[in-house]
Amino acid sequence: MNFWLDLLKSGFSHQQTPDPLSGNDIKAGNHNWALLTPYLHHHHKKALLGAVAIVIAAALGFVTPLLTRFLVDDVILTKHLEWLIWAVLGFAAVKGLRTTGSMVEQYTFGRLQAEVAVDLQKDLIDHTLKLPKAFFDEQEEGYLISRIASDAEGLTWFFSQTSVYIITNIIQFIGGMVFLFVLEWRLAIAAIIVLPLLIASVKIFSTRMSILGHRNMEQHANVYSRFTETLASIPLIKSFATEQKEAQRVVDEVKAAKRIGLEQTVVGSTANAVFNLVPDVAKALVLVAGAYLVIKGNWTLGSLLAFQSYLGFVYGPALSLSSVSMELQSALAALDRVNALMGIEVESNSGQGKVAARLQGKVQFDHVFFSYDGQEAVLSDVSFNVNPGETVAIVGPSGVGKSTLISLLLRFYRPLSGRILFDELDADDYEVSSLRQRIGYVSQSTQLLAGSIRECLSYGNTTATKEEIEHAAAVAGIIQFIEKQPEKFDFQVGEKGVNLSEGQKQRLSIGRALIKDPDILIFDEPTSALDAVTENSILQLLPEVLRGKTLFIAAHRLSTIKHADRILILNNGRVTGIGTHAELLDVNEYYRSLFTCDSSNTNALST
């Protein structure tokens, strides 16, 4: 009992908190219903058919008490046996029509919910993928998965038959009130005098359930996040033998979610107890007063039975609406959370700006400044020009901004000041997706999606021919591995390329970038996982494949960068040197020290 009371107390103590994604306060009653309009419009025929079925079934419900009254007063009590068959047929007809309507309703709304769920999740993932990279830097994968999947599922409540039942319950409530006053207005007043208590109770408990609904969804998102992080860190966990520690962290999140679920259950059950008490009092009053009138001969038994039935038409819908109000709070919480995600602004120039059909490959950095936090500069006054078809290597110590410079080229981030130009046009003037389509990217940390080698290679160019795929695989040095596999190009790489070595994944990534046929290529440590022989064979084939294309290459091996047309040295967020390998050896002390270290068999530049 103490634990139950503790859950009830904590369930009433929580306060609403801002949404973690948008940072906006969630205010009671301030819901953006416009989000639902497109889905209702798109599926309006199914929604209308289901609603009609529900309304017809609800309307037929009013006939049953009248048939009951007819059966008791005009058939049984008056002993008109010949009318019995008509009463039975009437009951059977009403039952058949209501059953048919129920079947149509369940099928229609079941299909409607499933289709809306798919549409919602599609729109959510489309919107999420258009958000700036900075957004994903601050969010955990599992948390976002829950926001996209679970919250969208919660939103489908608005497209269930329950939402239409609200209307039919209101109709039944009003109809029941009318019939009560027609049958006996004095008893009707006594029956509804306790209704304000029910309304007040609903308002109090709805506010609590709304807050708990938000907290429950948020905590389940945290559970998803913890699970995802744990399963993605198996090598780390096993290497440090921290299985029990990580399992406990997951269990702690699950326990917190279960605690909130129990709080919802306790508050909800308390609400139902309070809600049910009100109609019980009303029914008791009606039964006592009605029985008195029947005994006194001022009322018929059939009328009392009909009045009791119509009393159910008043308090039955009232109780249903009270329960629906509790369910509605979870759906409203989902609506608020989906609106918060959809309200986050997508990255600039997504879907607007000049479409980059082709690029010559000229790139300019014009006094570019950049900072992640708006305070500490990562790049300061960076300026350089790259001509079409030129190969530029980027070198420098760790943390000087090489990766940031590459991210700016890919438009993952925007400069705080200064400009980046492609073919002498500001990058901000291009439609961002079309610009990225003209850029090929090979990252140091290779990312592969599950599928066949053919699908991985043609990821950026799904129309690539067999010959183009095979040629790119040969240039990337992966063809020998492919030919050894029974499945050849249909070999499954597994999730994140788990069936490949790091070197094979890197070669596959190079081939993927080449098949895309970009105008500008960016290689970030493209051969870091390759041995010297494999690297050399790839570098010998690249010039022919890359002829006429602009190439940026960040690498730690001098063998990779010394043949570049120009080498750009970054240090302390600034360009401290730019020139050919020979020129920099003569004039740049830092570069000369790097070359000396490499020649002394360290074979590495700090990156």
NUVO-616165 format. One record per residue (C-alpha): residue number from 1; residue in one letter; x, y, z. Coordinates in steps of 0.1 Angstrom, whole numbers, always signed. Layout:
BEGIN
> NUM,a,X,Y,Z
...
***
This chain:
BEGIN
> 1,m,+0,+0,+0
> 2,n,+28,+24,+8
> 3,f,+44,+18,-26
> 4,w,+11,+24,-43
> 5,l,+7,+57,-24
> 6,d,+43,+66,-33
> 7,l,+36,+61,-70
> 8,l,+4,+82,-67
> 9,k,+22,+110,-50
> 10,s,+51,+110,-74
> 11,g,+26,+108,-104
> 12,f,+11,+141,-92
> 13,s,+44,+158,-84
> 14,h,+60,+159,-119
> 15,q,+61,+192,-138
> 16,q,+62,+196,-176
> 17,t,+97,+202,-190
> 18,p,+108,+217,-223
> 19,d,+112,+194,-253
> 20,p,+148,+182,-255
> 21,l,+150,+185,-293
> 22,s,+135,+219,-298
> 23,g,+140,+234,-264
> 24,n,+105,+248,-265
> 25,d,+82,+248,-235
> 26,i,+52,+225,-238
> 27,k,+21,+243,-227
> 28,a,-12,+226,-218
> 29,g,-38,+231,-246
> 30,n,-13,+246,-270
> 31,h,-12,+219,-297
> 32,n,-5,+224,-333
> 33,w,-33,+204,-350
> 34,a,-22,+215,-385
> 35,l,+2,+186,-386
> 36,l,-27,+161,-389
> 37,t,-45,+179,-417
> 38,p,-26,+165,-448
> 39,y,-30,+129,-436
> 40,l,-67,+134,-429
> 41,h,-71,+149,-464
> 42,h,-51,+122,-481
> 43,h,-71,+94,-464
> 44,h,-104,+112,-461
> 45,k,-124,+85,-480
> 46,k,-115,+57,-456
> 47,a,-120,+80,-426
> 48,l,-154,+90,-439
> 49,l,-165,+54,-446
> 50,g,-155,+43,-411
> 51,a,-172,+73,-395
> 52,v,-204,+66,-413
> 53,a,-203,+30,-401
> 54,i,-198,+42,-365
> 55,v,-226,+68,-367
> 56,i,-251,+43,-381
> 57,a,-242,+17,-354
> 58,a,-246,+44,-328
> 59,a,-279,+56,-341
> 60,l,-293,+21,-341
> 61,g,-283,+19,-304
> 62,f,-312,+43,-297
> 63,v,-337,+18,-311
> 64,t,-329,-10,-286
> 65,p,-343,+7,-255
> 66,l,-375,+15,-274
> 67,l,-378,-21,-285
> 68,t,-373,-32,-249
> 69,r,-401,-9,-238
> 70,f,-423,-23,-266
> 71,l,-415,-59,-256
> 72,v,-422,-53,-219
> 73,d,-452,-30,-219
> 74,d,-470,-39,-252
> 75,v,-461,-76,-256
> 76,i,-453,-93,-223
> 77,l,-475,-73,-198
> 78,t,-504,-71,-223
> 79,k,-499,-107,-234
> 80,h,-499,-99,-272
> 81,l,-482,-131,-283
> 82,e,-487,-123,-320
> 83,w,-464,-92,-316
> 84,l,-436,-112,-301
> 85,i,-422,-123,-335
> 86,w,-420,-86,-346
> 87,a,-401,-77,-314
> 88,v,-377,-105,-320
> 89,l,-372,-96,-357
> 90,g,-366,-60,-346
> 91,f,-339,-70,-322
> 92,a,-323,-93,-348
> 93,a,-323,-66,-375
> 94,v,-307,-40,-352
> 95,k,-281,-65,-340
> 96,g,-272,-76,-376
> 97,l,-269,-40,-388
> 98,r,-248,-30,-358
> 99,t,-225,-61,-363
> 100,t,-220,-53,-400
> 101,g,-212,-17,-392
> 102,s,-187,-28,-365
> 103,m,-169,-50,-390
> 104,v,-167,-23,-416
> 105,e,-155,+2,-390
> 106,q,-128,-21,-376
> 107,y,-114,-30,-410
> 108,t,-115,+6,-423
> 109,f,-99,+22,-393
> 110,g,-73,-6,-390
> 111,r,-62,+0,-426
> 112,l,-63,+38,-421
> 113,q,-41,+37,-390
> 114,a,-15,+14,-408
> 115,e,-13,+36,-438
> 116,v,-11,+68,-418
> 117,a,+17,+53,-397
> 118,v,+37,+46,-428
> 119,d,+31,+81,-442
> 120,l,+40,+97,-409
> 121,q,+72,+78,-405
> 122,k,+82,+85,-441
> 123,d,+77,+122,-436
> 124,l,+95,+122,-403
> 125,i,+126,+104,-417
> 126,d,+126,+126,-448
> 127,h,+125,+157,-426
> 128,t,+151,+143,-402
> 129,l,+176,+135,-430
> 130,k,+174,+171,-442
> 131,l,+184,+185,-408
> 132,p,+218,+201,-405
> 133,k,+247,+178,-395
> 134,a,+252,+199,-364
> 135,f,+218,+186,-352
> 136,f,+230,+150,-354
> 137,d,+263,+159,-336
> 138,e,+242,+166,-305
> 139,q,+217,+137,-307
> 140,e,+220,+100,-299
> 141,e,+210,+75,-326
> 142,g,+187,+54,-303
> 143,y,+169,+85,-290
> 144,l,+161,+97,-326
> 145,i,+149,+62,-336
> 146,s,+124,+64,-308
> 147,r,+113,+99,-317
> 148,i,+107,+88,-353
> 149,a,+92,+54,-347
> 150,s,+74,+54,-314
> 151,d,+61,+90,-314
> 152,a,+47,+86,-349
> 153,e,+30,+54,-339
> 154,g,+14,+72,-309
> 155,l,+1,+99,-333
> 156,t,-20,+73,-352
> 157,w,-45,+73,-323
> 158,f,-61,+104,-340
> 159,f,-69,+82,-370
> 160,s,-84,+54,-350
> 161,q,-121,+47,-345
> 162,t,-117,+60,-310
> 163,s,-115,+96,-323
> 164,v,-148,+91,-341
> 165,y,-163,+75,-310
> 166,i,-158,+109,-294
> 167,i,-184,+123,-318
> 168,t,-208,+94,-315
> 169,n,-205,+95,-277
> 170,i,-214,+132,-278
> 171,i,-244,+123,-300
> 172,q,-254,+95,-277
> 173,f,-250,+118,-247
> 174,i,-272,+145,-262
> 175,g,-298,+120,-274
> 176,g,-298,+102,-240
> 177,m,-304,+135,-223
> 178,v,-334,+143,-246
> 179,f,-350,+109,-240
> 180,l,-345,+112,-202
> 181,f,-363,+146,-202
> 182,v,-391,+132,-224
> 183,l,-396,+102,-202
> 184,e,-395,+119,-168
> 185,w,-380,+154,-165
> 186,r,-378,+154,-127
> 187,l,-357,+123,-126
> 188,a,-336,+136,-154
> 189,i,-326,+166,-134
> 190,a,-317,+144,-104
> 191,a,-297,+121,-127
> 192,i,-274,+148,-142
> 193,i,-269,+170,-111
> 194,v,-237,+151,-103
> 195,l,-222,+156,-138
> 196,p,-201,+186,-129
> 197,l,-181,+164,-104
> 198,l,-172,+141,-133
> 199,i,-161,+171,-155
> 200,a,-139,+185,-127
> 201,s,-123,+151,-121
> 202,v,-115,+147,-158
> 203,k,-98,+181,-160
> 204,i,-76,+173,-129
> 205,f,-65,+138,-140
> 206,s,-61,+148,-177
> 207,t,-34,+174,-168
> 208,r,-15,+147,-148
> 209,m,-17,+121,-175
> 210,s,-5,+146,-201
> 211,i,+27,+153,-181
> 212,l,+32,+116,-174
> 213,g,+27,+108,-211
> 214,h,+55,+132,-221
> 215,r,+78,+118,-195
> 216,n,+70,+82,-204
> 217,m,+78,+88,-241
> 218,e,+110,+107,-232
> 219,q,+122,+79,-209
> 220,h,+115,+52,-235
> 221,a,+136,+72,-260
> 222,n,+164,+72,-234
> 223,v,+160,+34,-232
> 224,y,+164,+31,-270
> 225,s,+194,+54,-268
> 226,r,+211,+33,-242
> 227,f,+204,+0,-260
> 228,t,+217,+14,-293
> 229,e,+249,+28,-277
> 230,t,+256,-5,-259
> 231,l,+251,-27,-289
> 232,a,+272,-4,-310
> 233,s,+301,-6,-285
> 234,i,+305,-44,-281
> 235,p,+343,-44,-290
> 236,l,+349,-16,-264
> 237,i,+328,-33,-237
> 238,k,+344,-67,-242
> 239,s,+379,-54,-244
> 240,f,+374,-37,-210
> 241,a,+353,-65,-196
> 242,t,+326,-41,-186
> 243,e,+296,-63,-196
> 244,q,+280,-61,-161
> 245,k,+285,-24,-158
> 246,e,+269,-17,-192
> 247,a,+240,-41,-185
> 248,q,+233,-23,-153
> 249,r,+232,+11,-171
> 250,v,+206,-3,-195
> 251,v,+186,-19,-166
> 252,d,+186,+15,-148
> 253,e,+170,+32,-178
> 254,v,+145,+4,-181
> 255,k,+136,+6,-144
> 256,a,+131,+43,-148
> 257,a,+107,+37,-177
> 258,k,+88,+11,-158
> 259,r,+85,+34,-128
> 260,i,+68,+61,-150
> 261,g,+46,+34,-165
> 262,l,+35,+23,-130
> 263,e,+28,+59,-121
> 264,q,+6,+62,-152
> 265,t,-12,+30,-142
> 266,v,-18,+42,-106
> 267,v,-30,+76,-116
> 268,g,-52,+61,-144
> 269,s,-68,+35,-121
> 270,t,-75,+62,-95
> 271,a,-91,+83,-122
> 272,n,-113,+55,-133
> 273,a,-124,+48,-97
> 274,v,-134,+84,-93
> 275,f,-151,+85,-127
> 276,n,-171,+54,-121
> 277,l,-183,+66,-87
> 278,v,-204,+95,-102
> 279,p,-227,+74,-125
> 280,d,-231,+48,-98
> 281,v,-245,+75,-75
> 282,a,-268,+87,-103
> 283,k,-281,+52,-111
> 284,a,-289,+46,-75
> 285,l,-309,+78,-72
> 286,v,-328,+69,-103
> 287,l,-335,+34,-93
> 288,v,-349,+44,-59
> 289,a,-370,+73,-72
> 290,g,-382,+53,-103
> 291,a,-392,+23,-82
> 292,y,-412,+46,-59
> 293,l,-431,+60,-89
> 294,v,-438,+26,-104
> 295,i,-450,+12,-70
> 296,k,-473,+42,-67
> 297,g,-487,+36,-101
> 298,n,-474,+69,-115
> 299,w,-451,+52,-140
> 300,t,-448,+20,-159
> 301,l,-421,-6,-154
> 302,g,-412,-4,-191
> 303,s,-407,+33,-188
> 304,l,-384,+27,-158
> 305,l,-364,+2,-178
> 306,a,-362,+25,-208
> 307,f,-351,+54,-185
> 308,q,-324,+32,-170
> 309,s,-312,+23,-205
> 310,y,-312,+59,-216
> 311,l,-293,+68,-184
> 312,g,-267,+45,-198
> 313,f,-267,+67,-229
> 314,v,-258,+97,-208
> 315,y,-233,+82,-183
> 316,g,-219,+55,-206
> 317,p,-207,+81,-231
> 318,a,-196,+104,-203
> 319,l,-175,+76,-189
> 320,s,-161,+67,-223
> 321,l,-152,+104,-229
> 322,s,-135,+104,-196
> 323,s,-114,+74,-204
> 324,v,-108,+87,-239
> 325,s,-95,+119,-223
> 326,m,-69,+98,-205
> 327,e,-58,+81,-238
> 328,l,-59,+114,-256
> 329,q,-32,+128,-233
> 330,s,-7,+102,-247
> 331,a,-17,+110,-282
> 332,l,-13,+147,-276
> 333,a,+21,+141,-261
> 334,a,+30,+123,-293
> 335,l,+16,+152,-313
> 336,d,+37,+177,-294
> 337,r,+69,+157,-298
> 338,v,+64,+151,-335
> 339,n,+56,+188,-340
> 340,a,+88,+196,-321
> 341,l,+109,+175,-345
> 342,m,+91,+187,-376
> 343,g,+95,+222,-364
> 344,i,+133,+221,-364
> 345,e,+146,+240,-395
> 346,v,+162,+219,-422
> 347,e,+197,+228,-435
> 348,s,+198,+259,-457
> 349,n,+192,+256,-494
> 350,s,+176,+222,-491
> 351,g,+152,+221,-521
> 352,q,+160,+256,-532
> 353,g,+189,+274,-551
> 354,k,+207,+267,-583
> 355,v,+209,+230,-592
> 356,a,+245,+220,-598
> 357,a,+241,+197,-629
> 358,r,+279,+198,-634
> 359,l,+309,+216,-620
> 360,q,+341,+226,-636
> 361,g,+358,+220,-603
> 362,k,+371,+255,-593
> 363,v,+371,+260,-555
> 364,q,+378,+291,-536
> 365,f,+380,+298,-498
> 366,d,+376,+335,-493
> 367,h,+386,+347,-457
> 368,v,+367,+318,-441
> 369,f,+363,+318,-403
> 370,f,+346,+289,-385
> 371,s,+339,+278,-349
> 372,y,+317,+250,-336
> 373,d,+307,+268,-304
> 374,g,+308,+303,-317
> 375,q,+337,+312,-294
> 376,e,+368,+292,-301
> 377,a,+379,+295,-337
> 378,v,+388,+263,-355
> 379,l,+396,+280,-389
> 380,s,+407,+316,-390
> 381,d,+410,+337,-422
> 382,v,+415,+307,-445
> 383,s,+419,+317,-481
> 384,f,+431,+297,-511
> 385,n,+421,+290,-547
> 386,v,+420,+256,-564
> 387,n,+418,+254,-602
> 388,p,+397,+228,-621
> 389,g,+414,+194,-623
> 390,e,+440,+203,-597
> 391,t,+451,+179,-569
> 392,v,+456,+196,-536
> 393,a,+469,+177,-505
> 394,i,+461,+190,-470
> 395,v,+485,+183,-442
> 396,g,+490,+195,-407
> 397,p,+492,+184,-370
> 398,s,+462,+169,-352
> 399,g,+434,+193,-344
> 400,v,+443,+221,-368
> 401,g,+411,+219,-388
> 402,k,+417,+195,-416
> 403,s,+385,+176,-410
> 404,t,+366,+208,-405
> 405,l,+378,+222,-438
> 406,i,+366,+190,-455
> 407,s,+333,+193,-437
> 408,l,+329,+229,-449
> 409,l,+336,+217,-485
> 410,l,+308,+191,-481
> 411,r,+285,+218,-467
> 412,f,+281,+199,-434
> 413,y,+286,+233,-417
> 414,r,+284,+269,-428
> 415,p,+313,+294,-422
> 416,l,+307,+320,-395
> 417,s,+321,+345,-420
> 418,g,+338,+345,-454
> 419,r,+327,+326,-484
> 420,i,+333,+293,-501
> 421,l,+328,+294,-539
> 422,f,+324,+266,-565
> 423,d,+330,+277,-601
> 424,e,+330,+313,-587
> 425,l,+295,+310,-574
> 426,d,+289,+312,-536
> 427,a,+281,+278,-522
> 428,d,+250,+293,-505
> 429,d,+235,+299,-539
> 430,y,+235,+262,-548
> 431,e,+208,+237,-539
> 432,v,+227,+217,-513
> 433,s,+218,+182,-523
> 434,s,+227,+187,-560
> 435,l,+260,+203,-550
> 436,r,+269,+172,-529
> 437,q,+260,+150,-558
> 438,r,+288,+165,-577
> 439,i,+313,+157,-549
> 440,g,+328,+123,-542
> 441,y,+339,+116,-506
> 442,v,+361,+89,-491
> 443,s,+362,+92,-453
> 444,q,+389,+79,-430
> 445,s,+362,+60,-410
> 446,t,+345,+41,-438
> 447,q,+307,+38,-435
> 448,l,+289,+10,-454
> 449,l,+252,+1,-454
> 450,a,+241,-36,-454
> 451,g,+238,-51,-489
> 452,s,+257,-66,-517
> 453,i,+291,-53,-530
> 454,r,+273,-42,-561
> 455,e,+248,-22,-541
> 456,c,+276,-6,-520
> 457,l,+297,+3,-551
> 458,s,+267,+18,-570
> 459,y,+253,+36,-539
> 460,g,+259,+71,-553
> 461,n,+250,+61,-589
> 462,t,+223,+34,-591
> 463,t,+224,+36,-630
> 464,a,+260,+25,-632
> 465,t,+267,-2,-657
> 466,k,+283,-36,-650
> 467,e,+315,-24,-668
> 468,e,+316,+8,-648
> 469,i,+313,-11,-615
> 470,e,+339,-36,-625
> 471,h,+363,-9,-636
> 472,a,+359,+11,-603
> 473,a,+364,-21,-583
> 474,a,+397,-28,-602
> 475,v,+410,+8,-597
> 476,a,+401,+6,-560
> 477,g,+420,-27,-557
> 478,i,+390,-47,-545
> 479,i,+383,-68,-576
> 480,q,+407,-96,-565
> 481,f,+387,-101,-533
> 482,i,+354,-100,-552
> 483,e,+365,-126,-578
> 484,k,+374,-150,-550
> 485,q,+339,-150,-536
> 486,p,+313,-175,-548
> 487,e,+287,-148,-550
> 488,k,+311,-123,-568
> 489,f,+295,-89,-567
> 490,d,+264,-103,-549
> 491,f,+286,-109,-518
> 492,q,+268,-95,-487
> 493,v,+290,-70,-468
> 494,g,+268,-72,-437
> 495,e,+257,-43,-414
> 496,k,+284,-16,-413
> 497,g,+306,-39,-435
> 498,v,+311,-64,-408
> 499,n,+321,-92,-433
> 500,l,+350,-71,-446
> 501,s,+384,-61,-433
> 502,e,+391,-24,-427
> 503,g,+413,-24,-458
> 504,q,+386,-40,-479
> 505,k,+360,-15,-466
> 506,q,+383,+14,-475
> 507,r,+389,+1,-510
> 508,l,+352,-4,-515
> 509,s,+347,+32,-503
> 510,i,+372,+45,-530
> 511,g,+353,+25,-557
> 512,r,+320,+39,-545
> 513,a,+333,+74,-548
> 514,l,+347,+68,-583
> 515,i,+314,+52,-597
> 516,k,+296,+84,-586
> 517,d,+315,+102,-614
> 518,p,+319,+134,-594
> 519,d,+335,+166,-605
> 520,i,+353,+171,-572
> 521,l,+367,+143,-550
> 522,i,+376,+146,-513
> 523,f,+398,+118,-499
> 524,d,+403,+119,-461
> 525,e,+431,+94,-453
> 526,p,+420,+72,-482
> 527,t,+447,+46,-478
> 528,s,+453,+46,-440
> 529,a,+441,+10,-437
> 530,l,+461,-2,-467
> 531,d,+496,-17,-470
> 532,a,+522,+2,-490
> 533,v,+519,-21,-520
> 534,t,+482,-19,-523
> 535,e,+483,+19,-518
> 536,n,+509,+22,-546
> 537,s,+489,+2,-570
> 538,i,+458,+24,-564
> 539,l,+478,+56,-567
> 540,q,+492,+45,-600
> 541,l,+457,+40,-615
> 542,l,+440,+71,-600
> 543,p,+455,+98,-623
> 544,e,+439,+83,-654
> 545,v,+405,+79,-636
> 546,l,+407,+114,-621
> 547,r,+417,+132,-652
> 548,g,+399,+166,-653
> 549,k,+385,+162,-618
> 550,t,+395,+183,-588
> 551,l,+409,+163,-559
> 552,f,+414,+172,-522
> 553,i,+434,+147,-503
> 554,a,+442,+147,-466
> 555,a,+468,+120,-459
> 556,h,+495,+110,-434
> 557,r,+519,+94,-459
> 558,l,+542,+115,-480
> 559,s,+540,+89,-507
> 560,t,+503,+98,-510
> 561,i,+507,+136,-511
> 562,k,+541,+145,-525
> 563,h,+529,+141,-561
> 564,a,+500,+165,-556
> 565,d,+499,+197,-577
> 566,r,+500,+217,-546
> 567,i,+502,+210,-509
> 568,l,+483,+231,-483
> 569,i,+496,+232,-448
> 570,l,+472,+240,-420
> 571,n,+485,+249,-385
> 572,n,+466,+266,-356
> 573,g,+435,+269,-379
> 574,r,+454,+289,-405
> 575,v,+470,+283,-439
> 576,t,+507,+285,-431
> 577,g,+520,+273,-465
> 578,i,+509,+263,-499
> 579,g,+530,+251,-528
> 580,t,+545,+220,-545
> 581,h,+564,+193,-526
> 582,a,+597,+207,-538
> 583,e,+588,+243,-531
> 584,l,+577,+236,-495
> 585,l,+609,+216,-488
> 586,d,+628,+248,-497
> 587,v,+608,+274,-479
> 588,n,+586,+258,-452
> 589,e,+604,+246,-421
> 590,y,+574,+227,-407
> 591,y,+569,+207,-439
> 592,r,+606,+200,-441
> 593,s,+604,+186,-406
> 594,l,+575,+163,-416
> 595,f,+595,+150,-446
> 596,t,+625,+144,-424
> 597,c,+605,+124,-399
> 598,d,+589,+103,-427
> 599,s,+623,+97,-443
> 600,s,+635,+85,-409
> 601,n,+612,+56,-412
> 602,t,+583,+68,-390
> 603,n,+563,+67,-422
> 604,a,+536,+89,-407
> 605,l,+525,+125,-405
> 606,s,+506,+134,-374
> 607,t,+469,+139,-383
***
